[in-house]
Amino acid sequence: MSKTYSGYTAKTAENLLLDAGAFFINYEMETDTFDTAVAEGKLLGATRGGGQFSAVPEIRGIEVDGVKGKAKGLQVIDSWEVKMVANVLEVTKEGLAKALTASEIDTETNTTHDIIKAKNYIEITDYIENITFVGKKSGTADPVIIQIYNALNTTGLSLQTQDKGEAVIAMEFEGHYDDSDLDNPPFAIFYPKPVVPAP
């Protein structure tokens, strides 16, 4: 009989990231919980197709005469590309405004409609302090939380409607360095500590 090889262990069930999770705008790690952030209107909206997070370094290998390939210790990170995608099903005026990258909402001019207008320039106020993913991790009651900082939707707004279907807006937020913190890439992953059984 041949041996079965698998990465499955007794710990596997405690280390799964489950379901689609939820996305928030300006989630405060020190004070917010999932419930308080929802109550305060920080939820980006319901999603279909979940989302995606990526943090990809651009690595440059330093070339040295006589070395015929990449040499250990001679790689440097030139930059980070940090993105979070949320496939938002719920279409709100705030969501549409965030999707437009640089926009403003006029609530005064029209008596029946709020008017969302795009701008031809990006202001500091268009950057979102953070976009936060909150997801369920097996083996703990605490969620996995991923934040990207100084976020800006870089793909604009694409809205497609169809019969017997709902529009989904794919928002791709990109993280940006802050001038006060150039030493840290603009994201953080908060991973819950394991539950320690009581003695």
Backbone torsions as a table, in degrees:
resi	resn	phi	psi	omega
1	MET	NA	135.2	-178.1
2	SER	-85.7	150.5	-179.7
3	LYS	-78.2	141.3	176.4
4	THR	-92.3	129.7	178.1
5	TYR	-108.6	128.8	-177.3
6	SER	-154.8	152.9	174.4
7	GLY	-82.8	-2.3	-177.4
8	TYR	-71.4	129.1	175.4
9	THR	-136.5	-179.3	178.0
10	ALA	-64.0	-20.5	-179.5
11	LYS	-87.3	-11.4	-174.8
12	THR	-56.0	-44.7	-176.9
13	ALA	-64.2	-16.8	-179.4
14	GLU	-94.6	-2.4	-172.1
15	ASN	-128.8	40.2	179.7
16	LEU	-109.2	137.1	173.7
17	LEU	-94.6	114.8	-168.5
18	LEU	-104.9	145.4	170.3
19	ASP	63.4	-174.3	-171.6
20	ALA	-85.6	-20.3	-177.9
21	GLY	70.8	-165.9	-178.4
22	ALA	-140.9	155.3	-178.0
23	PHE	-118.4	136.6	-177.3
24	PHE	-126.0	156.1	172.8
25	ILE	-105.6	126.7	176.5
26	ASN	56.4	51.0	176.1
27	TYR	-76.6	127.9	-178.5
28	GLU	-98.0	114.5	-176.6
29	MET	-61.4	-34.2	-175.2
30	GLU	-74.6	-29.5	-171.6
31	THR	-122.8	-27.2	-175.1
32	ASP	-82.4	148.2	163.2
33	THR	-121.0	172.9	177.6
34	PHE	-54.3	-48.9	-175.6
35	ASP	-66.4	-42.5	-179.3
36	THR	-69.0	-36.2	178.9
37	ALA	-66.3	-38.4	175.7
38	VAL	-64.2	-46.2	-178.7
39	ALA	-61.9	-32.0	-178.8
40	GLU	-86.7	3.6	176.0
41	GLY	77.3	24.7	-178.8
42	LYS	-87.2	-8.8	-179.1
43	LEU	-65.1	130.8	178.4
44	LEU	-66.6	-31.7	178.4
45	GLY	139.5	166.6	176.6
46	ALA	-64.1	148.4	-178.6
47	THR	-119.8	160.5	168.2
48	ARG	-135.1	123.1	-175.9
49	GLY	91.6	8.6	174.6
50	GLY	60.2	-132.8	-177.6
51	GLY	-164.6	-164.5	-176.0
52	GLN	-156.3	143.4	174.1
53	PHE	-123.5	137.6	174.5
54	SER	-143.2	139.8	174.5
55	ALA	-134.8	103.4	-171.1
56	VAL	-118.4	117.7	177.7
57	PRO	-80.9	144.5	169.8
58	GLU	-92.4	111.7	-174.3
59	ILE	-105.5	129.9	178.6
60	ARG	-112.8	128.3	176.0
61	GLY	-90.2	130.3	178.9
62	ILE	-81.7	122.5	-177.6
63	GLU	-86.4	139.6	179.9
64	VAL	-130.7	133.1	177.4
65	ASP	-53.7	136.7	177.0
66	GLY	89.8	-12.8	177.7
67	VAL	-98.5	120.3	-170.3
68	LYS	-89.3	14.7	179.1
69	GLY	-171.1	-160.3	179.7
70	LYS	-75.6	134.0	-177.8
71	ALA	-106.8	134.4	178.4
72	LYS	-57.0	132.4	178.1
73	GLY	89.7	-5.3	-178.0
74	LEU	-111.7	33.2	174.3
75	GLN	-109.6	140.4	176.0
76	VAL	-129.3	148.5	175.6
77	ILE	-91.7	117.0	179.1
78	ASP	-84.2	-33.9	-178.7
79	SER	-164.6	167.6	174.6
80	TRP	-121.1	137.0	170.6
81	GLU	-108.3	111.9	-173.7
82	VAL	-116.1	122.0	-176.7
83	LYS	-138.9	148.9	171.6
84	MET	-135.6	125.6	180.0
85	VAL	-107.9	133.4	173.3
86	ALA	-126.3	125.5	177.8
87	ASN	-92.6	93.5	-168.3
88	VAL	-90.0	122.0	179.1
89	LEU	-87.6	-34.5	-175.7
90	GLU	-82.4	118.2	-175.8
91	VAL	-100.2	105.9	176.7
92	THR	-114.9	164.5	178.5
93	LYS	-65.2	-35.4	178.2
94	GLU	-67.5	-40.0	177.8
95	GLY	-64.2	-43.2	177.3
96	LEU	-62.1	-40.8	179.5
97	ALA	-63.8	-42.0	178.5
98	LYS	-66.1	-36.1	-180.0
99	ALA	-65.9	-28.2	-177.6
100	LEU	-80.3	5.1	177.4
101	THR	69.0	-65.4	-180.0
102	ALA	-126.8	110.7	-174.7
103	SER	-154.4	173.1	174.4
104	GLU	-144.0	150.9	-179.9
105	ILE	-110.5	121.3	177.7
106	ASP	-97.0	110.5	-178.9
107	THR	-100.8	0.4	-172.4
108	GLU	-106.3	-37.3	-169.2
109	THR	-63.1	-42.5	-174.0
110	ASN	-109.5	138.8	-177.1
111	THR	-81.2	-20.5	-177.1
112	THR	-109.6	-17.0	-176.3
113	HIS	-137.7	145.4	165.9
114	ASP	-85.7	142.8	-174.9
115	ILE	-112.2	121.2	179.1
116	ILE	-100.2	121.9	-178.2
117	LYS	-122.8	135.5	175.0
118	ALA	-77.8	157.7	176.5
119	LYS	-116.5	158.1	178.4
120	ASN	-92.3	12.6	-178.0
121	TYR	-150.6	156.4	178.8
122	ILE	-107.1	127.4	177.2
123	GLU	-104.1	161.1	177.6
124	ILE	-57.1	-34.7	-179.1
125	THR	-69.9	-12.6	177.3
126	ASP	-77.8	-20.7	177.1
127	TYR	-73.4	138.7	179.3
128	ILE	-95.6	132.7	-177.3
129	GLU	-50.5	-48.6	174.6
130	ASN	-157.7	150.1	166.3
131	ILE	-111.9	129.6	-171.2
132	THR	-125.7	130.7	171.5
133	PHE	-99.3	131.2	175.3
134	VAL	-120.3	118.5	-175.8
135	GLY	-132.3	156.3	-177.8
136	LYS	-83.5	131.7	175.5
137	LYS	-113.7	133.4	177.4
138	SER	-67.1	153.4	176.0
139	GLY	85.3	-0.3	179.1
140	THR	-155.7	155.0	175.5
141	ALA	-85.2	-14.5	-178.8
142	ASP	-86.0	140.8	-177.9
143	PRO	-82.8	161.8	164.4
144	VAL	-83.2	133.9	-178.8
145	ILE	-126.6	127.7	177.2
146	ILE	-121.0	127.8	178.5
147	GLN	-120.5	139.2	165.7
148	ILE	-115.5	143.7	-170.8
149	TYR	-108.5	152.0	179.9
150	ASN	51.6	56.7	-170.4
151	ALA	-86.5	145.7	178.1
152	LEU	-143.7	129.0	176.3
153	ASN	-72.1	117.0	-172.3
154	THR	-100.0	1.3	-176.8
155	THR	-108.4	-0.8	179.2
156	GLY	71.8	-163.3	-175.6
157	LEU	-111.7	126.2	172.4
158	SER	-129.6	119.4	-173.4
159	LEU	-125.3	116.3	179.4
160	GLN	-120.2	127.0	178.0
161	THR	-112.4	156.8	-179.8
162	GLN	-157.4	157.6	175.3
163	ASP	-63.4	144.6	178.1
164	LYS	53.5	38.0	178.3
165	GLY	-160.8	165.8	-179.0
166	GLU	-117.5	148.2	178.3
167	ALA	-73.4	139.2	174.0
168	VAL	-122.1	127.9	179.5
169	ILE	-100.7	117.4	176.2
170	ALA	-86.0	111.0	178.3
171	MET	-104.0	123.3	179.6
172	GLU	-111.8	101.2	-178.4
173	PHE	-90.5	136.1	179.0
174	GLU	-113.9	135.5	178.3
175	GLY	-82.7	149.3	-177.9
176	HIS	-132.9	143.0	175.8
177	TYR	-64.5	149.6	174.0
178	ASP	-103.6	144.7	-177.4
179	ASP	-63.6	-18.3	179.9
180	SER	-91.1	-3.4	-178.1
181	ASP	-148.6	72.7	-177.8
182	LEU	-86.1	-6.4	-176.9
183	ASP	-90.4	-10.9	-177.2
184	ASN	-122.6	128.4	175.4
185	PRO	-57.2	150.3	-170.2
186	PRO	-80.8	55.9	173.7
187	PHE	-159.2	162.2	173.7
188	ALA	-150.7	145.8	176.5
189	ILE	-116.0	121.7	179.7
190	PHE	-101.9	107.7	-175.0
191	TYR	-106.4	123.3	-174.2
192	PRO	-64.5	141.9	177.1
193	LYS	-70.6	151.3	179.3
194	PRO	-65.5	147.8	177.9
195	VAL	-75.2	124.6	179.7
196	VAL	-96.8	119.6	179.9
197	PRO	-61.0	143.6	177.8
198	ALA	-66.5	144.0	-179.0
199	PRO	-70.4	NA	NA
